[in-house]
Amino acid sequence: MKILISTEAMNWFHTEMEAVKGDTIRFFARYGGSSPLHEGFSLGVTKDIPFEPTVTYKKDDILFFIEETDEWYFDVHDLYVELDSTRDELSYAYKKA
């Protein structure tokens, strides 16, 4: 399982989340909404400090991670983070690892 972030999505993190070198950003399962993987759950993103990360990805000296407690959500899929330019928001795709 891995995380991949497009250049456009990375620019969004810099602008919208004011992400800078040394920051750590977590992807997590949150109750509510839906995703292609789980009805009733959606993907959240926040600045956070890693506790027990099982998946990490570093780009522009920013660490993106998924905690062990959220690994179930991804169901052995890679996470692709891109930018939906028409809505100026992140979009997520999940591809079997």
C-alpha positions in Angstrom: 0.0 0.0 0.0 1.3 3.5 -0.9 0.4 7.1 -1.1 0.9 9.1 -4.3 0.3 12.8 -4.6 0.2 14.8 -7.9 2.0 18.1 -8.3 -1.3 20.0 -8.5 -2.5 18.4 -5.3 0.8 19.2 -3.6 0.3 22.9 -4.6 -3.1 22.7 -3.0 -1.6 21.4 0.3 0.9 24.4 0.2 -1.8 26.9 -0.5 -4.9 25.7 1.4 -3.3 23.9 4.3 -0.3 26.2 4.4 1.9 23.1 4.5 5.6 23.8 4.8 8.8 21.9 5.0 8.7 19.7 8.1 4.9 19.4 8.4 3.2 16.0 8.8 -0.2 15.4 7.3 -2.4 12.4 8.1 -5.0 10.7 5.9 -7.7 9.1 8.1 -11.0 7.3 8.0 -13.9 9.4 9.2 -17.5 8.5 9.9 -19.9 10.0 7.5 -20.1 10.4 3.7 -19.1 7.6 1.4 -16.3 6.4 -0.7 -15.8 3.8 -3.3 -14.4 1.5 -0.6 -16.8 2.0 2.3 -20.3 3.3 2.5 -20.8 5.6 5.5 -17.1 6.5 5.7 -15.0 9.1 3.9 -11.4 10.1 3.8 -10.2 13.0 6.0 -7.0 14.9 6.0 -5.4 16.9 8.8 -2.0 18.1 10.1 -1.1 15.7 12.8 1.9 14.0 14.5 2.5 10.4 13.5 2.0 7.9 16.3 2.0 4.5 14.6 2.2 5.2 10.9 2.1 2.2 8.6 2.3 4.0 5.3 4.3 7.1 4.7 5.2 9.3 1.7 7.5 12.3 1.6 7.3 15.1 -0.9 8.7 18.6 -0.7 10.0 17.6 2.8 6.4 17.1 4.0 5.5 13.7 5.4 2.1 12.3 4.5 1.0 9.2 6.5 -1.7 6.7 7.4 -1.9 5.4 10.9 -2.2 1.7 11.7 -5.7 2.3 13.1 -6.9 3.6 9.8 -5.3 1.0 7.5 -8.5 -1.0 7.4 -10.2 1.8 5.4 -7.8 1.5 2.4 -8.5 -2.3 2.1 -5.1 -3.0 0.5 -5.5 -0.1 -2.0 -3.0 2.5 -3.0 -4.2 6.1 -2.4 -3.8 8.5 -5.3 -4.4 12.2 -4.4 -5.1 14.6 -7.2 -6.7 18.0 -7.6 -10.2 18.4 -9.1 -9.5 21.7 -10.8 -13.2 22.5 -11.5 -14.0 22.4 -7.8 -10.5 23.4 -6.5 -10.5 20.5 -4.1 -8.7 17.3 -3.5 -9.9 14.1 -5.2 -9.0 10.6 -4.2 -8.6 7.4 -6.3 -8.0 4.0 -4.8 -6.3 1.3 -6.9 -5.6 -2.3 -5.7 -2.1 -2.6 -4.5 
